[in-house]
Amino acid sequence: MDKPLKSTHIQQKIAEKRAELENLTEIKNLTQNLTSQLKDLETKLSAMSDGTETVALVLSNWQNVVRSVSLASLGLLKYSEEDYKNGNPMPEPLVRIPLAKEEE
């Protein structure tokens, strides 16, 4: 090979390697960006998971609340028409809290 041809061949190889380096640098940057986005997604999914567990707990408690209200309302069935003349009867209280302090 003569010298100018060899020099051109080397310059061509250098240009190819520079283009390859630019592509690899771009891939590296895109990979870092993807990694960052996946970490953000992991954080958000973790928060959503905690939220769904809380919602599941609240919904499981609602079944007990509805059952308690239903049982309290069943007490209204035992009232007669006489009881309604004095005013509307109330369902059984679900929680009994003393309104006045007991004297010691």
C-alpha positions as CSV (number, residue, x, y, z in Angstrom):
1,M,0.0,0.0,0.0
2,D,1.2,3.4,-0.7
3,K,1.3,6.1,1.9
4,P,-1.7,8.3,0.8
5,L,-4.0,5.3,0.5
6,K,-2.9,4.0,3.9
7,S,-3.5,7.4,5.4
8,T,-7.0,7.6,3.9
9,H,-7.8,4.1,5.2
10,I,-6.7,5.1,8.7
11,Q,-8.7,8.3,8.6
12,Q,-11.7,6.3,7.4
13,K,-11.3,3.8,10.3
14,I,-11.0,6.8,12.8
15,A,-14.2,8.3,11.4
16,E,-16.0,5.0,11.8
17,K,-14.8,4.6,15.4
18,R,-15.8,8.2,16.2
19,A,-19.3,7.5,14.8
20,E,-19.4,4.2,16.8
21,L,-18.3,6.1,19.9
22,E,-21.1,8.7,19.4
23,N,-23.7,6.0,19.0
24,L,-22.4,4.2,22.1
25,T,-22.5,7.5,24.1
26,E,-26.1,8.1,22.9
27,I,-27.0,4.5,24.0
28,K,-25.4,5.1,27.4
29,N,-27.3,8.4,27.9
30,L,-30.6,6.8,26.8
31,T,-30.0,3.8,29.2
32,Q,-29.3,6.2,32.1
33,N,-32.5,8.0,31.3
34,L,-34.5,4.8,31.1
35,T,-33.0,3.7,34.4
36,S,-34.0,6.9,36.1
37,Q,-37.6,6.6,34.7
38,L,-37.8,3.0,35.9
39,K,-36.7,4.0,39.4
40,D,-39.4,6.7,39.4
41,L,-41.9,4.1,38.3
42,E,-40.9,1.8,41.1
43,T,-41.4,4.6,43.6
44,K,-44.8,5.4,42.2
45,L,-45.9,1.7,42.1
46,S,-44.8,1.3,45.7
47,A,-46.9,4.2,46.7
48,M,-49.9,2.8,44.8
49,S,-49.4,-0.6,46.4
50,D,-49.5,1.0,49.9
51,G,-52.6,2.9,48.8
52,T,-54.4,-0.2,47.6
53,E,-53.7,-2.0,50.8
54,T,-55.2,0.9,52.7
55,V,-58.3,0.9,50.5
56,A,-58.7,-2.8,50.9
57,L,-58.6,-2.5,54.7
58,V,-61.2,0.3,54.6
59,L,-63.5,-1.7,52.3
60,S,-63.2,-4.8,54.5
61,N,-64.3,-2.6,57.4
62,W,-67.3,-1.3,55.5
63,Q,-68.8,-4.8,55.4
64,N,-68.8,-4.8,59.2
65,V,-70.2,-1.3,59.4
66,V,-73.1,-2.2,57.0
67,R,-73.8,-5.3,59.0
68,S,-73.9,-3.3,62.3
69,V,-76.3,-0.7,60.8
70,S,-78.5,-3.5,59.5
71,L,-78.7,-5.1,62.9
72,A,-79.5,-1.8,64.5
73,S,-82.2,-1.1,62.0
74,L,-83.8,-4.5,62.7
75,G,-84.7,-3.1,66.1
76,L,-87.2,-0.8,64.3
77,L,-89.3,-3.7,63.3
78,K,-90.3,-4.5,66.9
79,Y,-92.0,-1.1,67.3
80,S,-95.8,-0.9,67.1
81,E,-98.0,1.9,65.7
82,E,-98.4,3.3,69.2
83,D,-94.6,3.9,69.4
84,Y,-94.9,6.0,66.2
85,K,-97.6,8.3,67.7
86,N,-95.1,9.6,70.3
87,G,-92.5,10.4,67.6
88,N,-90.3,8.4,65.3
89,P,-88.5,5.7,67.1
90,M,-84.8,5.6,66.6
91,P,-82.7,2.5,65.7
92,E,-80.7,0.9,68.4
93,P,-77.6,2.9,69.3
94,L,-74.4,1.3,67.9
95,V,-72.1,2.9,70.4
96,R,-73.1,3.8,73.9
97,I,-71.3,6.9,75.2
98,P,-72.4,8.5,78.5
99,L,-73.4,12.1,77.9
100,A,-73.1,13.2,81.5
101,K,-70.2,12.6,83.8
102,E,-71.1,10.1,86.5
103,E,-70.8,11.6,90.0
104,E,-68.5,9.8,92.3
